[in-house]
Amino acid sequence: MVQAFCVKCRTKREMKNPKQVVLKNNRPAVKGTCSVCESTVYRMGRYSKKKKTLKGKLGSLKLFF
C-alpha cells in the first residue's frame, strides 16, 4: 500500500483505497483514506498498481510494503 501523511494523526499512515487523480493544476496525485481515522489523505505523484511504485519529479520510488 501507499503511505501518506495524515494531518489528524500527525504521522505517516497507510492509505486505504488509493486512487489516481489529477489536481486543478494538472498535476498527478493519489487520493485515499487514512487507515486509522478515516480522513482523506493525498500523496503527490502517480501510482502504478502493477509495479507498486510512486512516480514524481525525483524519478520512481519503489514501495517495500
Long-range contacts (C-beta under 8 A, 24 or more apart in sequence): 1-63, 1-65, 2-30, 2-32, 2-43, 2-47, 2-54, 2-63, 3-43, 3-63, 3-65, 4-30, 4-32, 4-34, 4-41, 4-42, 4-43, 5-41, 6-34, 6-36, 6-37, 6-39, 6-41, 7-39, 7-41, 8-34, 8-37, 8-39, 9-34, 9-36, 9-37, 13-41, 14-65, 15-41, 15-43, 18-43, 18-47, 20-46, 20-47, 28-55, 30-54
